[in-house]
């Protein structure tokens, strides 16, 4: 009897120790994960001249075809950034393959530095960050379309914002319209701003007074929560793929909303995941 009790207690101790080890491992993994940079975050890496208040960061990988496909645009963007007085930094992954292939490269005269992109909060390549006084005010990931490239270039000035108006029920948009900070405020003040991220992703909202309605809830919530179909509706597309942004535009058009504008249309394109140092490539 005593042996049975001891065996049970011993088994309980072993199980408890195993569960504790699993919890500790999960905590360590969570602590080691670097939060992905989003608009509004501070960028603290010292990778450019200290006196530069505005900074363009381009993160690439020699092993990522989307980075190679974007090289021409990145070159044009660097020249435009220099003309506007921005400091420029080009970074590549600090992995063995990337180091061997990209170590001696430069992009439009800017040396390509090596860095642990994942530890900087850059989870994919190619990535473009626009930083003003240490804070991220624009981020685009992946190979971008021509219209997305125009949006990025216009946003080199942190006081300018880019909107596009939905043209028809096919999800087509008019050419980008670049507005000053004052004009942007006037547009948003007279509009209903919509954030279609999932609830756990929408805090804080990027645009002021944004109403969070996840995409899969739009059909039955929009009619109730946005009753005025003639009012201006602004959709924050700064975290969506271009095609998904167009799909939401089509859905809203079919729901009766014909005065729809999108902000920073589709900031995501096809990309490659960054490889943390020590994980291989």
GURO-77262 format. One line per field, with one value per residue (C-alpha): residue number from 1; x, y, z. Coordinates in Angstrom, 2 decimals, always signed. Each point is the difference from the previous one (the first is absolute). Layout:
seq NUM, ...
x X, ...
y Y, ...
z Z, ...
***
This chain:
seq 1, 2, 3, 4, 5, 6, 7, 8, 9, 10, 11, 12, 13, 14, 15, 16, 17, 18, 19, 20, 21, 22, 23, 24, 25, 26, 27, 28, 29, 30, 31, 32, 33, 34, 35, 36, 37, 38, 39, 40, 41, 42, 43, 44, 45, 46, 47, 48, 49, 50, 51, 52, 53, 54, 55, 56, 57, 58, 59, 60, 61, 62, 63, 64, 65, 66, 67, 68, 69, 70, 71, 72, 73, 74, 75, 76, 77, 78, 79, 80, 81, 82, 83, 84, 85, 86, 87, 88, 89, 90, 91, 92, 93, 94, 95, 96, 97, 98, 99, 100, 101, 102, 103, 104, 105, 106, 107, 108, 109, 110, 111, 112, 113, 114, 115, 116, 117, 118, 119, 120, 121, 122, 123, 124, 125, 126, 127, 128, 129, 130, 131, 132, 133, 134, 135, 136, 137, 138, 139, 140, 141, 142, 143, 144, 145, 146, 147, 148, 149, 150, 151, 152, 153, 154, 155, 156, 157, 158, 159, 160, 161, 162, 163, 164, 165, 166, 167, 168, 169, 170, 171, 172, 173, 174, 175, 176, 177, 178, 179, 180, 181, 182, 183, 184, 185, 186, 187, 188, 189, 190, 191, 192, 193, 194, 195, 196, 197, 198, 199, 200, 201, 202, 203, 204, 205, 206, 207, 208, 209, 210, 211, 212, 213, 214, 215, 216, 217, 218, 219, 220, 221, 222, 223, 224, 225, 226, 227, 228, 229, 230, 231, 232, 233, 234, 235, 236, 237, 238, 239, 240, 241, 242, 243, 244, 245, 246, 247, 248, 249, 250, 251, 252, 253, 254, 255, 256, 257, 258, 259, 260, 261, 262, 263, 264, 265, 266, 267, 268, 269, 270, 271, 272, 273, 274, 275, 276, 277, 278, 279, 280, 281
x +0.00, +2.75, +1.94, -3.05, -0.45, +3.67, -0.16, -3.03, +1.62, +3.19, -1.96, -1.81, +3.30, +1.40, -3.11, +0.04, +3.69, -0.64, -2.87, +2.12, +2.82, -2.45, -1.28, +3.53, +0.93, -3.08, +0.83, +3.60, -1.18, -2.46, +2.63, +2.47, -2.44, +0.48, -3.19, -0.45, +0.33, -3.23, -0.85, +0.36, +2.76, +3.37, +3.00, +3.06, +2.72, +2.97, +0.50, +0.21, +1.59, -1.26, -1.06, -2.49, -3.56, -1.51, +1.19, -0.77, +0.84, -0.10, +0.41, +0.86, +1.24, +2.27, -1.83, -3.48, -1.19, -2.48, +2.94, +1.81, -3.13, -0.35, +3.57, -0.82, -2.77, +2.17, +2.63, -2.53, -1.36, +3.48, +0.61, -3.37, +0.73, +3.39, -1.61, -2.32, +2.83, -0.62, +2.83, +0.01, +0.97, -0.09, +0.16, +0.21, -0.35, +2.95, -0.25, +2.76, -1.61, -0.96, +3.44, +1.85, -2.19, -0.72, +2.97, +1.64, -3.15, -1.21, -3.31, +0.11, +3.29, -1.23, +2.06, -2.09, +0.50, -0.61, -2.39, -2.19, -3.20, -2.29, +1.50, -0.74, -3.66, +0.29, -1.60, -0.02, +2.00, -0.12, -1.23, -0.08, -0.14, -0.49, +1.09, -0.44, +1.74, +0.43, -3.58, -1.26, -2.58, -0.11, +0.67, -0.34, +0.91, +0.59, +0.20, -2.32, -2.14, +0.44, -2.85, +1.46, +3.40, -1.57, -1.55, +3.34, +1.81, -2.63, +0.29, +3.68, -1.41, -1.57, -2.46, -1.56, -2.56, -1.24, -3.59, -1.67, -3.68, -1.91, -1.07, -2.44, -1.27, +3.01, +2.21, +1.80, +1.35, +0.74, +3.57, +1.48, -0.77, +2.63, -1.34, +1.67, -0.47, -2.66, -1.94, +0.29, -1.49, -2.89, -0.68, +0.06, -2.12, -2.79, +0.29, -0.73, +3.37, +0.02, +2.62, -0.63, +2.66, -0.92, -0.86, +3.25, +1.99, -1.79, +1.24, +1.09, -1.65, +2.32, -2.53, -1.89, -3.55, +0.14, -2.88, +1.23, -2.12, +1.93, -0.35, -2.13, -2.51, -0.42, -3.05, -2.26, +1.54, +0.53, -3.72, -0.56, +3.13, +0.49, -3.59, +0.78, +0.96, +0.71, +2.61, +3.70, +1.47, +3.79, +1.47, +3.45, +1.81, +3.49, +0.24, -1.59, +1.11, -1.05, -2.38, -1.68, -0.47, -1.71, -2.20, -1.21, -0.70, -2.14, -1.90, -0.74, -1.13, -2.46, -1.22, -0.98, +3.02, +1.07, +2.13, +2.85, +3.61, +2.93, +3.04, +3.47, -1.45, +1.44, +3.29, +0.75, +1.39, +1.65, +2.96, +2.47, +0.17, +3.06, +2.25, +1.04, +3.73, +0.91, -2.99, +1.65, -1.36
y +0.00, +2.41, -0.89, +0.77, +3.38, +0.85, -1.00, +2.21, +2.93, -0.53, -0.06, +3.20, +1.72, -1.10, +1.19, +3.33, +0.49, -0.80, +2.50, +2.68, -0.60, +0.37, +3.29, +1.33, -0.96, +1.80, +3.09, +0.00, -0.31, +2.86, +2.19, -0.70, +1.05, +3.54, +1.92, +0.88, +3.73, +1.78, +3.61, +2.05, -2.14, +1.44, -1.08, +0.15, -1.67, +2.28, -0.57, +3.51, +3.32, +1.13, +3.45, -1.37, +0.55, -1.88, -3.38, -2.46, -3.61, -2.67, -3.61, -2.54, -3.56, -1.30, -3.32, +1.51, +0.45, +2.68, +2.07, -0.47, +0.90, +3.21, +1.21, +2.52, +1.59, +0.08, +1.89, +2.61, +0.29, +0.61, +2.83, +1.57, -0.30, +1.68, +2.86, +0.54, -0.06, -3.45, -2.17, -3.45, -3.42, -3.29, -3.19, -3.66, -3.13, -1.05, -3.63, -1.99, -0.11, +3.66, +1.01, -1.90, +1.37, +3.55, +1.07, +2.17, +1.38, +3.56, +1.43, +3.37, +0.70, -0.98, -2.85, -3.01, -0.59, -3.32, -0.29, -2.43, +1.24, -2.07, +1.57, +3.45, -0.94, -0.48, -3.38, -0.05, +1.17, +2.20, +2.53, +3.79, +2.11, +3.76, +1.51, +3.52, +1.01, -3.62, -1.11, -2.15, +1.89, -2.31, -3.67, -2.09, -3.64, -2.10, +0.62, +2.91, +0.86, +3.22, +1.71, -1.09, +1.34, +3.40, +0.00, -0.76, +2.72, +2.60, -0.92, +0.97, +3.20, -0.94, +2.89, -1.44, -2.82, -2.01, -0.98, -1.72, +0.09, -3.13, +0.37, -2.88, -3.34, -1.80, +1.28, +2.45, +3.23, +3.46, +1.29, +0.71, +3.40, +1.45, +2.30, +2.27, -0.59, +2.73, -1.41, -3.50, +1.18, +1.64, -3.17, -2.24, +2.42, -0.25, -3.75, -3.29, -1.74, -3.78, -2.43, -3.54, -1.81, -2.70, +1.31, -1.15, +1.83, +3.34, +1.57, +2.71, +1.17, +1.66, +2.63, +2.03, -1.02, -3.11, -2.44, -3.59, -2.42, -3.16, -0.89, -3.09, +2.10, +2.82, -1.46, -0.02, +2.83, +2.74, +0.53, +0.56, +1.88, +2.09, +0.93, +2.99, -1.51, +3.41, +0.97, -0.25, -3.31, -0.30, -3.50, -0.41, -2.33, +0.64, -3.55, -1.92, -1.53, +2.03, -2.69, -0.33, +3.75, -0.11, -2.89, +2.00, +2.92, -2.25, -1.31, +3.51, +1.10, -2.91, +0.88, +3.43, +2.13, +1.91, +2.75, -2.19, +1.10, -2.14, +1.11, -1.26, -2.60, -3.45, +0.31, -3.72, -1.91, -3.37, -0.37, -2.38, -0.59, +1.37, -2.61, +0.68, -0.28, -3.52, -1.61, -0.60, +1.21
z +0.00, +0.97, -3.14, -2.14, +1.69, -0.43, -3.67, -0.57, +1.76, -2.00, -3.26, +0.99, +0.70, -3.37, -1.86, +1.84, -0.77, -3.67, -0.22, +1.69, -2.48, -2.89, +1.42, +0.52, -3.57, -1.34, +2.07, -1.27, -3.60, +0.45, +1.64, -2.81, -2.72, -1.25, -0.63, -3.65, -0.59, -0.84, -0.73, +3.17, +1.53, +0.91, -2.09, +2.22, -2.09, -0.63, -3.72, -1.45, +0.75, +3.44, -1.15, -2.54, +1.20, -2.96, -1.18, -2.78, +0.83, -2.71, +1.14, -2.69, -0.38, -2.77, +0.18, -0.43, -3.58, +1.08, +1.25, -3.30, -1.96, +2.04, -0.47, -2.74, +2.04, +3.10, -1.98, -1.13, +3.55, +1.40, -2.48, +0.84, +3.72, -0.38, -1.90, +2.95, +2.54, +1.52, +1.26, -1.61, +1.37, -1.92, +2.05, -0.85, +2.09, +2.13, -1.09, -1.65, -3.45, +0.02, +1.25, -2.71, -2.78, +1.13, +2.09, -2.67, -1.58, -0.03, -1.08, -1.79, +1.72, +3.47, +1.52, +1.02, +3.72, +1.72, +2.94, +1.88, -1.63, +2.22, +3.13, -1.47, -0.43, -3.77, -0.63, -3.82, -3.00, -1.86, +2.55, -0.10, +3.16, +0.15, +3.30, +1.32, +3.24, +1.01, -0.62, -2.89, -2.07, -3.00, -0.66, -3.18, -0.40, -3.10, -3.73, -0.67, -3.00, -1.97, +1.87, +3.35, -1.04, -0.72, +3.47, +1.67, -1.94, +0.89, +3.69, +0.21, +1.46, +3.37, -0.32, -3.15, -0.12, -2.96, -0.74, -2.94, -0.88, -0.98, -3.64, -0.54, +1.24, -1.53, +2.78, -2.31, +1.45, -1.36, -0.02, +3.46, +1.51, +2.32, +2.71, +2.52, +3.69, +0.15, -2.98, +1.43, +3.28, -1.84, -2.00, +3.07, +2.05, -2.55, -0.57, +1.72, +0.45, -0.21, +1.36, -1.26, +2.03, +2.47, +3.45, +1.59, -2.71, -0.05, +3.23, -0.30, -3.25, -2.49, -1.03, +2.62, +0.96, -2.19, +0.33, +0.20, -2.03, -0.98, -3.66, +0.63, +1.98, -2.53, -1.74, +3.06, +2.08, -2.61, -0.60, +3.74, +1.03, -3.15, -0.90, -2.22, -3.36, -1.56, +2.57, -0.79, +1.15, +0.47, +0.30, +1.55, -2.42, +1.38, +1.39, -2.91, -3.25, -3.02, -1.28, +3.39, +0.19, -3.41, +1.16, +2.99, -2.33, -2.21, +3.01, +1.29, -3.46, -0.19, +3.51, -1.32, +0.89, -3.12, +1.57, +1.23, +0.43, +1.13, +1.95, -1.06, -2.34, +0.68, +1.89, -0.41, -2.97, -0.61, +2.36, +1.67, +3.76, +1.79, +1.60, +3.63, +0.67, +1.09, -1.73, -3.38, -3.30
***
